[in-house]
Amino acid sequence: MITEVIFDVETKRLFSEVEGNDPSLLGVSIVSAYIRQVDDEQHEVSGEIKSFWESDFPALWEVMKQAKRIIGFNTLKFDVPALLPYAPENFSKFPHFDIMTHVRSKLGHYLSLSTLGKYTLGQDKTDVGTNAVLYWNEQTEESLRKLKEYCEADVMLTRDLYDYGVINRELKYIDNWNNVASFPVDFSYPKDIIDSTRQIGLF
């Protein structure tokens, strides 16, 4: 079996509240993660969603250390840098898999999670990131519940988008002529990881 972690980060501040565009200055309010096992054909065998407040981060690092792939959307430019002040020193070298990177390599530009979710899956985000910061600042039981639910919803949308790419080897978007178009993706694992997983399964 292969352990995967699909995650998303929400922050305590907006870029307008800090100098520059460094995500590490924003502070992290919550991290939600879908932790699962997939077989060597990338079919999910089991999985569960968990959310981690700052005091829970040590448990999050232990989970991520076990993963063969840590999946997210725009994580290399945003989520990973945002977590660096909290994370182990080698966190940026963990096996991160950023869907956004694959999108840009195929299209030459970025697309939002909302756009890809809408046209690939018929699903959209449940809220916006600016509201997540407001929920954190309110610090009420209700606002923190909304924050957690929003972060978890983004994780599940990311999971569904990733799985669609695994199965169908394409994602969909709206092109410059307002037509729904598709582009190819390859989310398969390198052969050495699949081979090592199969060898472990023999013992």
C-alpha distance (Angstrom), angle and dihedral (degrees) to the residues before:
residue distance angle dihedral
M1 . . .
I2 3.79 . .
T3 3.81 121.3 .
E4 3.79 115.7 -139.7
V5 3.80 130.6 -178.2
I6 3.80 119.7 -159.4
F7 3.79 110.1 -168.3
D8 3.78 147.5 172.5
V9 3.81 133.6 -167.1
E10 3.80 131.2 -145.8
T11 3.78 121.3 -163.9
K12 3.80 137.4 -142.2
R13 3.81 95.2 -133.3
L14 3.79 140.4 32.6
F15 3.81 124.5 -123.5
S16 3.81 88.1 -108.4
E17 3.81 87.8 65.1
V18 3.82 96.4 55.7
E19 3.78 135.7 50.2
G20 3.78 115.5 -98.4
N21 3.79 129.0 -9.3
D22 3.78 100.6 -69.9
P23 3.84 110.8 135.4
S24 3.81 90.5 -159.1
L25 3.83 88.4 72.6
L26 3.80 94.4 58.2
G27 3.80 99.7 73.9
V28 3.80 121.4 -134.2
S29 3.79 119.7 -104.7
I30 3.81 100.1 179.7
V31 3.78 142.2 -8.4
S32 3.79 120.8 -154.3
A33 3.78 120.2 -163.4
Y34 3.78 135.6 -175.3
I35 3.79 105.6 -148.5
R36 3.77 115.6 -163.6
Q37 3.75 149.6 156.2
V38 3.80 120.9 -127.9
D39 3.78 129.1 -175.0
D40 3.79 123.6 -121.9
E41 3.82 89.7 -85.9
Q42 3.84 89.0 56.1
H43 3.79 95.0 -110.8
E44 3.79 113.2 146.2
V45 3.80 114.1 -112.0
S46 3.81 99.3 175.1
G47 3.78 138.4 -12.3
E48 3.78 146.0 165.3
I49 3.79 137.5 -168.2
K50 3.80 119.3 -125.5
S51 3.79 132.5 175.3
F52 3.79 125.8 -149.3
W53 3.80 126.8 -156.9
E54 3.79 117.2 -161.5
S55 3.81 93.7 -86.7
D56 3.81 88.4 54.9
F57 3.80 96.5 53.5
P58 3.84 95.6 102.1
A59 3.81 88.1 63.5
L60 3.81 89.8 48.8
W61 3.81 92.5 55.5
E62 3.80 90.6 51.9
V63 3.79 90.5 52.7
M64 3.80 92.9 47.9
K65 3.79 92.3 48.6
Q66 3.81 88.7 62.7
A67 3.81 94.6 51.8
K68 3.79 124.9 103.9
R69 3.80 88.5 -161.4
I70 3.83 131.2 21.7
I71 3.78 106.3 -160.4
G72 3.78 129.2 -161.9
F73 3.77 146.0 133.1
N74 3.81 118.6 -98.5
T75 3.79 87.2 -12.4
L76 3.80 97.4 140.1
K77 3.80 92.5 57.2
F78 3.80 99.1 35.4
D79 3.80 121.8 6.6
V80 3.80 98.7 43.0
P81 3.83 94.7 47.1
A82 3.82 89.9 45.4
L83 3.81 90.0 55.2
L84 3.80 97.4 45.4
P85 3.84 95.3 93.0
Y86 3.82 88.5 57.9
A87 3.79 102.4 32.2
P88 3.80 135.5 87.9
E89 3.80 114.1 -85.1
N90 3.79 93.7 -105.1
F91 3.81 95.5 46.5
S92 3.80 94.4 115.4
K93 3.82 88.0 57.5
F94 3.80 94.0 55.8
P95 3.86 112.8 113.7
H96 3.80 96.3 -84.7
F97 3.81 118.4 179.1
D98 3.79 112.0 -166.5
I99 3.82 114.1 -167.0
M100 3.81 89.0 -160.7
T101 3.80 90.6 62.0
H102 3.79 90.7 55.4
V103 3.80 91.6 48.0
R104 3.79 92.3 53.1
S105 3.81 92.7 46.6
K106 3.81 89.7 57.4
L107 3.80 101.8 37.7
G108 3.79 103.0 25.9
H109 3.80 91.6 -125.3
Y110 3.78 140.6 59.9
L111 3.79 129.3 -96.0
S112 3.78 128.1 -164.0
L113 3.79 124.7 -111.8
S114 3.79 86.8 -120.4
T115 3.81 93.0 56.8
L116 3.79 94.7 46.4
G117 3.78 92.8 44.5
K118 3.78 92.7 48.8
Y119 3.80 97.6 49.3
T120 3.81 99.7 31.7
L121 3.80 100.1 40.7
G122 3.78 106.9 11.7
Q123 3.81 86.6 -117.5
D124 3.79 130.3 117.1
K125 3.77 136.0 -166.8
T126 3.80 114.4 -82.1
D127 3.82 95.3 -136.0
V128 3.81 142.8 -9.2
G129 3.79 131.7 -93.6
T130 3.80 94.7 -117.4
N131 3.81 89.0 61.8
A132 3.80 89.6 52.0
V133 3.80 88.9 61.8
L134 3.80 90.5 48.3
Y135 3.80 90.7 50.9
W136 3.80 90.1 52.5
N137 3.79 93.1 48.7
E138 3.81 92.6 50.6
Q139 3.83 90.2 58.7
T140 3.81 94.7 -164.1
E141 3.77 125.7 137.2
E142 3.80 89.6 -112.3
S143 3.81 95.7 47.3
L144 3.81 92.8 48.1
R145 3.80 89.3 49.5
K146 3.81 89.2 53.4
L147 3.81 90.3 48.1
K148 3.80 92.1 52.0
E149 3.81 92.9 46.0
Y150 3.81 92.1 49.5
C151 3.79 93.8 49.4
E152 3.80 91.8 47.1
A153 3.81 91.2 48.3
D154 3.81 90.5 54.5
V155 3.80 89.6 51.1
M156 3.79 92.1 52.1
L157 3.81 91.7 47.5
T158 3.81 88.9 50.9
R159 3.81 90.1 49.2
D160 3.80 92.5 50.8
L161 3.81 92.0 47.4
Y162 3.79 92.1 48.9
D163 3.81 92.3 47.6
Y164 3.80 90.8 49.5
G165 3.80 88.4 54.0
V166 3.81 91.4 48.4
I167 3.81 93.2 51.3
N168 3.80 101.7 35.2
R169 3.80 99.7 28.2
E170 3.79 90.6 -137.4
L171 3.80 142.2 76.5
K172 3.80 129.0 -152.8
Y173 3.78 135.2 -134.0
I174 3.80 141.1 156.0
D175 3.80 113.0 -89.3
N176 3.81 130.6 -147.1
W177 3.80 90.4 -84.1
N178 3.83 92.4 53.3
N179 3.79 92.1 -108.3
V180 3.79 123.2 134.5
A181 3.79 105.6 -112.4
S182 3.79 134.9 175.0
F183 3.78 134.0 -142.1
P184 3.81 129.5 -165.7
V185 3.79 124.0 -104.0
D186 3.78 132.6 -179.9
F187 3.78 113.7 -153.1
S188 3.80 95.5 164.4
Y189 3.80 121.9 130.1
P190 3.79 123.1 -107.9
K191 3.78 112.3 -95.2
D192 3.81 93.8 -113.6
I193 3.82 92.2 60.7
I194 3.81 92.7 48.5
D195 3.81 91.2 46.6
S196 3.81 92.6 49.6
T197 3.80 90.6 49.2
R198 3.78 91.6 51.9
Q199 3.80 91.6 48.6
I200 3.81 91.3 52.0
G201 3.80 88.9 50.3
L202 3.80 90.0 59.4
F203 3.81 92.8 64.2
